[in-house]
């Protein structure tokens, strides 16, 4: 199976931060992971007490997608942070990017599944 070329994670994160800001959101790195191949988790804060954590995955055909790791509905920040902590305990090479956007936008091109 041929794999598509992969961007280094640090390069992808820098581009993602610029995109968020260009589209009117604010984004910042909360935790840096492995610069070449670390997995990225995105914590979305709608600035009204609602949070989501998105995790990158692949669908059955191998296409990139994002899943709502904290479930289909927004959660309190403590729940989002607990989820992040569990994931970091499992994989210490993770990156965490927080996005602040009043509309709760994620600024990703790939689909976000609610499972």
C-alpha positions as YAML, in Angstrom:
chain: A
units: angstrom
residues:
- id: 1
  name: UNK
  ca: [0.00, 0.00, 0.00]
- id: 2
  name: UNK
  ca: [1.45, 3.35, -1.03]
- id: 3
  name: UNK
  ca: [1.42, 5.98, 1.67]
- id: 4
  name: UNK
  ca: [1.11, 9.67, 1.01]
- id: 5
  name: UNK
  ca: [4.13, 11.76, 2.00]
- id: 6
  name: UNK
  ca: [3.94, 12.99, 5.59]
- id: 7
  name: UNK
  ca: [4.72, 16.45, 6.80]
- id: 8
  name: UNK
  ca: [6.82, 16.73, 9.91]
- id: 9
  name: UNK
  ca: [4.51, 17.47, 12.82]
- id: 10
  name: UNK
  ca: [6.21, 20.73, 13.78]
- id: 11
  name: UNK
  ca: [5.76, 22.04, 10.23]
- id: 12
  name: UNK
  ca: [2.08, 20.99, 10.18]
- id: 13
  name: UNK
  ca: [1.47, 22.69, 13.56]
- id: 14
  name: UNK
  ca: [3.08, 25.96, 12.43]
- id: 15
  name: UNK
  ca: [0.91, 26.01, 9.30]
- id: 16
  name: UNK
  ca: [-2.21, 25.17, 11.33]
- id: 17
  name: UNK
  ca: [-1.54, 28.01, 13.79]
- id: 18
  name: UNK
  ca: [-1.20, 30.47, 10.89]
- id: 19
  name: UNK
  ca: [-4.42, 29.21, 9.32]
- id: 20
  name: UNK
  ca: [-6.40, 29.59, 12.54]
- id: 21
  name: UNK
  ca: [-5.19, 33.15, 12.96]
- id: 22
  name: UNK
  ca: [-5.80, 34.01, 9.29]
- id: 23
  name: UNK
  ca: [-9.42, 32.87, 9.66]
- id: 24
  name: UNK
  ca: [-10.05, 34.90, 12.83]
- id: 25
  name: UNK
  ca: [-9.33, 32.35, 15.56]
- id: 26
  name: UNK
  ca: [-6.50, 32.19, 18.04]
- id: 27
  name: UNK
  ca: [-4.37, 29.09, 18.45]
- id: 28
  name: UNK
  ca: [-1.30, 28.23, 20.47]
- id: 29
  name: UNK
  ca: [0.82, 25.23, 21.34]
- id: 30
  name: UNK
  ca: [0.11, 23.99, 24.86]
- id: 31
  name: UNK
  ca: [2.54, 21.10, 24.64]
- id: 32
  name: UNK
  ca: [5.23, 20.18, 22.13]
- id: 33
  name: UNK
  ca: [5.70, 16.55, 21.25]
- id: 34
  name: UNK
  ca: [7.93, 14.71, 18.82]
- id: 35
  name: UNK
  ca: [8.78, 17.25, 16.13]
- id: 36
  name: UNK
  ca: [8.92, 14.72, 13.30]
- id: 37
  name: UNK
  ca: [6.06, 12.31, 13.94]
- id: 38
  name: UNK
  ca: [4.16, 13.31, 17.08]
- id: 39
  name: UNK
  ca: [0.39, 12.95, 17.11]
- id: 40
  name: UNK
  ca: [-1.57, 16.21, 17.44]
- id: 41
  name: UNK
  ca: [-4.58, 16.69, 19.71]
- id: 42
  name: UNK
  ca: [-6.63, 19.86, 19.30]
- id: 43
  name: UNK
  ca: [-8.46, 21.38, 22.25]
- id: 44
  name: UNK
  ca: [-11.19, 23.75, 21.09]
- id: 45
  name: UNK
  ca: [-12.37, 26.44, 23.48]
- id: 46
  name: UNK
  ca: [-15.45, 28.46, 22.46]
- id: 47
  name: UNK
  ca: [-14.68, 31.01, 25.23]
- id: 48
  name: UNK
  ca: [-18.05, 30.27, 26.83]
- id: 49
  name: UNK
  ca: [-17.03, 27.28, 28.97]
- id: 50
  name: UNK
  ca: [-17.42, 24.65, 26.25]
- id: 51
  name: UNK
  ca: [-14.54, 22.45, 25.08]
- id: 52
  name: UNK
  ca: [-13.89, 19.66, 22.58]
- id: 53
  name: UNK
  ca: [-10.77, 17.60, 22.03]
- id: 54
  name: UNK
  ca: [-10.14, 16.37, 18.51]
- id: 55
  name: UNK
  ca: [-7.85, 13.45, 17.74]
- id: 56
  name: UNK
  ca: [-6.41, 12.68, 14.33]
- id: 57
  name: UNK
  ca: [-7.19, 9.29, 12.86]
- id: 58
  name: UNK
  ca: [-7.72, 7.48, 9.55]
- id: 59
  name: UNK
  ca: [-10.92, 6.07, 8.17]
- id: 60
  name: UNK
  ca: [-11.32, 2.55, 6.73]
- id: 61
  name: UNK
  ca: [-9.91, 3.73, 3.39]
- id: 62
  name: UNK
  ca: [-6.85, 5.32, 4.99]
- id: 63
  name: UNK
  ca: [-8.01, 8.93, 4.56]
- id: 64
  name: UNK
  ca: [-7.22, 11.40, 7.32]
- id: 65
  name: UNK
  ca: [-10.10, 12.30, 9.61]
- id: 66
  name: UNK
  ca: [-10.56, 13.80, 13.07]
- id: 67
  name: UNK
  ca: [-12.65, 12.33, 15.87]
- id: 68
  name: UNK
  ca: [-14.16, 14.00, 18.91]
- id: 69
  name: UNK
  ca: [-12.19, 12.31, 21.67]
- id: 70
  name: UNK
  ca: [-14.35, 13.85, 24.38]
- id: 71
  name: UNK
  ca: [-17.63, 12.72, 22.80]
- id: 72
  name: UNK
  ca: [-20.24, 14.32, 20.55]
- id: 73
  name: UNK
  ca: [-21.11, 17.22, 22.87]
- id: 74
  name: UNK
  ca: [-18.96, 19.96, 24.34]
- id: 75
  name: UNK
  ca: [-17.57, 19.29, 27.81]
- id: 76
  name: UNK
  ca: [-16.21, 21.34, 30.72]
- id: 77
  name: UNK
  ca: [-12.53, 22.21, 30.64]
- id: 78
  name: UNK
  ca: [-11.72, 19.80, 33.48]
- id: 79
  name: UNK
  ca: [-13.12, 16.91, 31.41]
- id: 80
  name: UNK
  ca: [-11.15, 17.99, 28.33]
- id: 81
  name: UNK
  ca: [-7.96, 18.33, 30.38]
- id: 82
  name: UNK
  ca: [-8.50, 14.92, 31.98]
- id: 83
  name: UNK
  ca: [-8.83, 13.36, 28.53]
- id: 84
  name: UNK
  ca: [-5.63, 15.09, 27.40]
- id: 85
  name: UNK
  ca: [-3.75, 13.91, 30.49]
- id: 86
  name: UNK
  ca: [-4.79, 10.30, 29.88]
- id: 87
  name: UNK
  ca: [-3.62, 10.51, 26.28]
- id: 88
  name: UNK
  ca: [-0.31, 12.07, 27.33]
- id: 89
  name: UNK
  ca: [0.26, 9.27, 29.85]
- id: 90
  name: UNK
  ca: [-0.24, 6.79, 27.02]
- id: 91
  name: UNK
  ca: [1.86, 8.69, 24.44]
- id: 92
  name: UNK
  ca: [4.34, 11.28, 25.78]
- id: 93
  name: UNK
  ca: [5.23, 12.39, 22.21]
- id: 94
  name: UNK
  ca: [1.84, 14.08, 21.71]
- id: 95
  name: UNK
  ca: [1.37, 17.69, 20.73]
- id: 96
  name: UNK
  ca: [-1.53, 19.69, 22.19]
- id: 97
  name: UNK
  ca: [-2.81, 22.75, 20.34]
- id: 98
  name: UNK
  ca: [-5.54, 24.91, 21.85]
- id: 99
  name: UNK
  ca: [-7.85, 26.86, 19.57]
- id: 100
  name: UNK
  ca: [-9.92, 29.73, 20.93]
- id: 101
  name: UNK
  ca: [-12.87, 30.65, 18.75]
- id: 102
  name: UNK
  ca: [-16.25, 32.02, 19.84]
- id: 103
  name: UNK
  ca: [-17.98, 29.91, 17.17]
- id: 104
  name: UNK
  ca: [-16.12, 26.72, 18.17]
- id: 105
  name: UNK
  ca: [-14.56, 26.38, 14.71]
- id: 106
  name: UNK
  ca: [-11.70, 23.91, 14.24]
- id: 107
  name: UNK
  ca: [-10.18, 25.25, 10.97]
- id: 108
  name: UNK
  ca: [-9.34, 21.76, 9.69]
- id: 109
  name: UNK
  ca: [-9.72, 20.55, 6.11]
- id: 110
  name: UNK
  ca: [-10.37, 16.91, 7.01]
- id: 111
  name: UNK
  ca: [-13.80, 15.76, 8.22]
- id: 112
  name: UNK
  ca: [-14.55, 15.72, 11.95]
- id: 113
  name: UNK
  ca: [-16.61, 12.71, 12.99]
- id: 114
  name: UNK
  ca: [-18.85, 12.77, 16.02]
- id: 115
  name: UNK
  ca: [-18.94, 8.95, 16.40]
...
